[in-house]
C-alpha cells in the first residue's frame, strides 16, 4: 500500500510543478506581449515622424531646384 500512495503523491507533485511553471510562462508571455505592443507603437510613431520629415524634405528639395 505504500508504493501506490507514493506514486500518487509523486504524480500530484509533478502536476503541481507543471501548474506553477505554466503560471510563470503565462506571466512571461503577458509581459512579452506588452513589450511587443510598446515596441510596435514606437515603430509606428517613428514611421509617421519619418514620413512627415521626408515629405518636408521633398518639398524643400523641389523648391530649391532651378
DSSP file (Angstrom, degrees, kcal/mol; ACC not computed):
  #  RESIDUE AA STRUCTURE BP1 BP2  ACC     N-H-->O    O-->H-N    N-H-->O    O-->H-N    TCO  KAPPA ALPHA  PHI   PSI    X-CA   Y-CA   Z-CA
    1    1 A X     >        0   0    0      0, 0.0     4,-1.3     0, 0.0     5,-0.1   0.000 360.0 360.0 360.0 -21.6    0.0    0.0    0.0
    2    2 A X  H  >  +     0   0    0      2,-0.2     4,-2.3     1,-0.2     5,-0.2   0.911 360.0  52.5 -69.5 -42.9    3.0    2.3    0.5
    3    3 A X  H  > S+     0   0    0      1,-0.2     4,-2.6     2,-0.2     5,-0.2   0.909 107.5  49.3 -66.2 -43.6    4.1    2.2   -3.2
    4    4 A X  H  > S+     0   0    0      1,-0.2     4,-2.3     2,-0.2    -1,-0.2   0.910 113.2  47.9 -62.6 -38.0    0.8    3.2   -4.7
    5    5 A X  H  X S+     0   0    0     -4,-1.3     4,-2.5     2,-0.2    -1,-0.2   0.898 111.6  50.5 -66.4 -39.1    0.4    6.1   -2.3
    6    6 A X  H  X S+     0   0    0     -4,-2.3     4,-2.4     2,-0.2    -2,-0.2   0.904 110.8  48.9 -63.7 -41.8    4.0    7.2   -3.1
    7    7 A X  H  X S+     0   0    0     -4,-2.6     4,-2.3     2,-0.2    -2,-0.2   0.899 111.8  48.8 -65.3 -41.6    3.3    7.0   -6.8
    8    8 A X  H  X S+     0   0    0     -4,-2.3     4,-2.5     2,-0.2    -2,-0.2   0.908 111.2  50.2 -65.3 -41.1    0.1    9.1   -6.4
    9    9 A X  H  X S+     0   0    0     -4,-2.5     4,-2.5     2,-0.2    -2,-0.2   0.913 111.5  48.0 -63.9 -42.7    1.9   11.7   -4.3
   10   10 A X  H  X S+     0   0    0     -4,-2.4     4,-2.4     2,-0.2    -1,-0.2   0.895 111.2  51.4 -65.5 -38.7    4.7   11.9   -6.9
   11   11 A X  H  X S+     0   0    0     -4,-2.3     4,-2.2     2,-0.2    -2,-0.2   0.920 110.6  48.1 -62.7 -43.5    2.1   12.3   -9.7
   12   12 A X  H  X S+     0   0    0     -4,-2.5     4,-2.4     2,-0.2    -2,-0.2   0.913 111.7  49.6 -63.4 -42.9    0.4   15.1   -7.7
   13   13 A X  H  X S+     0   0    0     -4,-2.5     4,-2.5     2,-0.2    -1,-0.2   0.887 109.5  52.6 -64.1 -38.0    3.7   16.9   -7.1
   14   14 A X  H  X S+     0   0    0     -4,-2.4     4,-2.3     2,-0.2    -2,-0.2   0.921 110.7  46.5 -62.5 -43.7    4.5   16.6  -10.8
   15   15 A X  H  X S+     0   0    0     -4,-2.2     4,-2.2     2,-0.2    -2,-0.2   0.886 111.7  51.9 -65.7 -38.7    1.2   18.1  -11.8
   16   16 A X  H  X S+     0   0    0     -4,-2.4     4,-2.2     2,-0.2    -2,-0.2   0.911 109.7  49.0 -64.4 -42.2    1.7   20.9   -9.2
   17   17 A X  H  X S+     0   0    0     -4,-2.5     4,-2.4     1,-0.2    -2,-0.2   0.920 111.3  50.0 -63.0 -43.6    5.2   21.7  -10.6
   18   18 A X  H  X S+     0   0    0     -4,-2.3     4,-2.3     1,-0.2    -1,-0.2   0.880 109.4  51.9 -62.3 -37.7    3.7   21.8  -14.1
   19   19 A X  H  X S+     0   0    0     -4,-2.2     4,-2.1     2,-0.2    -1,-0.2   0.914 109.8  48.6 -65.4 -42.5    1.0   24.1  -12.9
   20   20 A X  H  X S+     0   0    0     -4,-2.2     4,-2.1     1,-0.2    -2,-0.2   0.920 112.7  48.1 -63.5 -43.4    3.5   26.5  -11.3
   21   21 A X  H  X S+     0   0    0     -4,-2.4     4,-2.5     1,-0.2    -1,-0.2   0.878 109.1  53.7 -65.3 -36.7    5.6   26.5  -14.5
   22   22 A X  H  X S+     0   0    0     -4,-2.3     4,-2.5     2,-0.2    -1,-0.2   0.891 108.2  49.9 -64.4 -39.3    2.5   27.2  -16.6
   23   23 A X  H  X S+     0   0    0     -4,-2.1     4,-2.3     2,-0.2    -1,-0.2   0.901 111.0  49.4 -65.7 -40.0    1.6   30.2  -14.5
   24   24 A X  H  X S+     0   0    0     -4,-2.1     4,-2.3     2,-0.2    -2,-0.2   0.911 111.5  48.5 -65.4 -41.7    5.2   31.5  -14.8
   25   25 A X  H  X S+     0   0    0     -4,-2.5     4,-2.5     2,-0.2    -2,-0.2   0.919 110.5  51.9 -63.5 -43.1    5.1   31.0  -18.6
   26   26 A X  H  X S+     0   0    0     -4,-2.5     4,-2.2     1,-0.2    -2,-0.2   0.917 110.2  48.5 -58.6 -44.6    1.7   32.8  -18.8
   27   27 A X  H  X S+     0   0    0     -4,-2.3     4,-2.1     1,-0.2    -1,-0.2   0.904 112.5  48.0 -64.7 -41.2    3.1   35.7  -16.8
   28   28 A X  H  X S+     0   0    0     -4,-2.3     4,-2.8     2,-0.2    -1,-0.2   0.874 110.0  52.4 -68.3 -36.5    6.2   36.0  -19.1
   29   29 A X  H  X S+     0   0    0     -4,-2.5     4,-2.5     2,-0.2    -1,-0.2   0.904 109.8  49.0 -65.8 -40.5    4.1   35.8  -22.2
   30   30 A X  H  X S+     0   0    0     -4,-2.2     4,-1.8     2,-0.2    -2,-0.2   0.913 112.7  48.0 -64.1 -41.4    1.9   38.6  -21.0
   31   31 A X  H  X S+     0   0    0     -4,-2.1     4,-2.0     2,-0.2    -2,-0.2   0.923 113.0  48.2 -64.1 -44.2    5.0   40.7  -20.1
   32   32 A X  H  X S+     0   0    0     -4,-2.8     4,-2.5     1,-0.2    -2,-0.2   0.894 109.4  52.3 -64.3 -40.1    6.5   40.0  -23.5
   33   33 A X  H  X S+     0   0    0     -4,-2.5     4,-2.3     1,-0.2    -1,-0.2   0.870 108.2  51.7 -65.5 -34.7    3.3   40.9  -25.4
   34   34 A X  H  X S+     0   0    0     -4,-1.8     4,-2.2     2,-0.2    -1,-0.2   0.908 110.8  48.0 -66.4 -40.7    3.2   44.2  -23.5
   35   35 A X  H  X S+     0   0    0     -4,-2.0     4,-2.6     2,-0.2    -2,-0.2   0.894 111.3  50.4 -66.3 -39.4    6.7   44.9  -24.6
   36   36 A X  H  X S+     0   0    0     -4,-2.5     4,-2.6     2,-0.2    -2,-0.2   0.904 110.1  50.3 -64.9 -40.8    5.9   43.9  -28.2
   37   37 A X  H  X S+     0   0    0     -4,-2.3     4,-2.2     2,-0.2    -2,-0.2   0.909 111.6  48.3 -63.5 -41.5    2.9   46.2  -28.2
   38   38 A X  H  X S+     0   0    0     -4,-2.2     4,-2.3     2,-0.2    -2,-0.2   0.921 112.5  48.1 -64.5 -43.9    5.0   49.1  -26.8
   39   39 A X  H  X S+     0   0    0     -4,-2.6     4,-2.5     1,-0.2    -2,-0.2   0.893 110.7  51.9 -64.0 -39.3    7.7   48.5  -29.5
   40   40 A X  H  X S+     0   0    0     -4,-2.6     4,-2.5     2,-0.2    -1,-0.2   0.910 109.6  49.4 -63.0 -42.1    5.1   48.4  -32.2
   41   41 A X  H  X S+     0   0    0     -4,-2.2     4,-2.3     1,-0.2    -2,-0.2   0.913 111.6  48.9 -63.1 -42.2    3.7   51.7  -31.0
   42   42 A X  H  X S+     0   0    0     -4,-2.3     4,-2.6     2,-0.2    -2,-0.2   0.900 111.4  49.3 -64.9 -40.6    7.1   53.2  -31.0
   43   43 A X  H  X S+     0   0    0     -4,-2.5     4,-2.5     2,-0.2    -2,-0.2   0.908 111.1  49.6 -65.1 -41.8    7.9   51.9  -34.5
   44   44 A X  H  X S+     0   0    0     -4,-2.5     4,-2.2     2,-0.2    -2,-0.2   0.914 112.5  47.7 -62.9 -42.2    4.6   53.3  -35.8
   45   45 A X  H  X S+     0   0    0     -4,-2.3     4,-2.4     2,-0.2    -2,-0.2   0.916 112.7  48.0 -64.9 -43.9    5.3   56.7  -34.3
   46   46 A X  H  X S+     0   0    0     -4,-2.6     4,-2.6     1,-0.2    -2,-0.2   0.879 110.4  52.6 -65.0 -37.4    8.8   56.7  -35.7
   47   47 A X  H  X S+     0   0    0     -4,-2.5     4,-2.5     2,-0.2    -1,-0.2   0.910 109.6  48.3 -64.5 -42.1    7.5   55.7  -39.1
   48   48 A X  H  X S+     0   0    0     -4,-2.2     4,-2.4     2,-0.2    -2,-0.2   0.913 112.4  49.1 -64.3 -42.1    4.9   58.6  -39.0
   49   49 A X  H  X S+     0   0    0     -4,-2.4     4,-2.5     2,-0.2    -2,-0.2   0.921 112.1  48.8 -62.0 -43.5    7.7   61.0  -38.0
   50   50 A X  H  X S+     0   0    0     -4,-2.6     4,-2.5     2,-0.2    -2,-0.2   0.904 111.6  48.8 -63.9 -42.0    9.9   59.8  -40.8
   51   51 A X  H  X S+     0   0    0     -4,-2.5     4,-2.0     2,-0.2    -1,-0.2   0.910 111.8  49.2 -64.9 -41.5    7.2   60.1  -43.4
   52   52 A X  H  X S+     0   0    0     -4,-2.4     4,-1.8     1,-0.2    -2,-0.2   0.921 114.0  45.1 -63.9 -44.1    6.3   63.6  -42.2
   53   53 A X  H  X S+     0   0    0     -4,-2.5     4,-2.5     1,-0.2    -2,-0.2   0.861 110.5  54.3 -69.5 -35.3   10.0   64.7  -42.4
   54   54 A X  H  X S+     0   0    0     -4,-2.5     4,-2.4     2,-0.2    -1,-0.2   0.884 107.5  50.6 -66.2 -37.3   10.5   63.0  -45.7
   55   55 A X  H  X S+     0   0    0     -4,-2.0     4,-2.2     2,-0.2    -2,-0.2   0.914 111.5  48.0 -65.5 -42.0    7.6   65.0  -47.2
   56   56 A X  H  X S+     0   0    0     -4,-1.8     4,-2.3     2,-0.2    -2,-0.2   0.904 112.2  49.0 -63.9 -41.2    9.0   68.2  -45.8
   57   57 A X  H  X S+     0   0    0     -4,-2.5     4,-2.5     2,-0.2    -2,-0.2   0.887 109.6  52.0 -65.9 -39.4   12.4   67.4  -47.2
   58   58 A X  H  X S+     0   0    0     -4,-2.4     4,-2.2     2,-0.2    -2,-0.2   0.902 110.4  48.5 -64.2 -40.8   10.9   66.6  -50.6
   59   59 A X  H  X S+     0   0    0     -4,-2.2     4,-2.2     2,-0.2    -2,-0.2   0.918 111.8  49.3 -64.1 -42.8    9.1   69.9  -50.7
   60   60 A X  H  X S+     0   0    0     -4,-2.3     4,-1.3     1,-0.2    -2,-0.2   0.890 112.3  48.1 -65.0 -38.8   12.3   71.7  -49.7
   61   61 A X  H  X S+     0   0    0     -4,-2.5     4,-0.7     2,-0.2    -1,-0.2   0.873 110.7  51.1 -69.0 -36.7   14.3   69.9  -52.4
   62   62 A X  H >< S+     0   0    0     -4,-2.2     3,-0.5     1,-0.2    -2,-0.2   0.883 110.3  49.2 -67.6 -38.0   11.6   70.7  -55.0
   63   63 A X  H 3< S+     0   0    0     -4,-2.2    -1,-0.2     1,-0.2    -2,-0.2   0.787 107.1  56.0 -71.5 -27.2   11.6   74.4  -54.1
   64   64 A X  H 3< S+     0   0    0     -4,-1.3    -1,-0.2    -5,-0.2    -2,-0.2   0.625  82.6 105.6 -82.7 -13.7   15.4   74.6  -54.4
   65   65 A X    <<        0   0    0     -4,-0.7    -3,-0.0    -3,-0.5    -4,-0.0  -0.397 360.0 360.0 -68.1 143.0   15.6   73.3  -57.9
   66   66 A X              0   0    0     -2,-0.1    -1,-0.1     0, 0.0    -3,-0.0   0.494 360.0 360.0 -74.8 360.0   16.4   75.9  -60.6
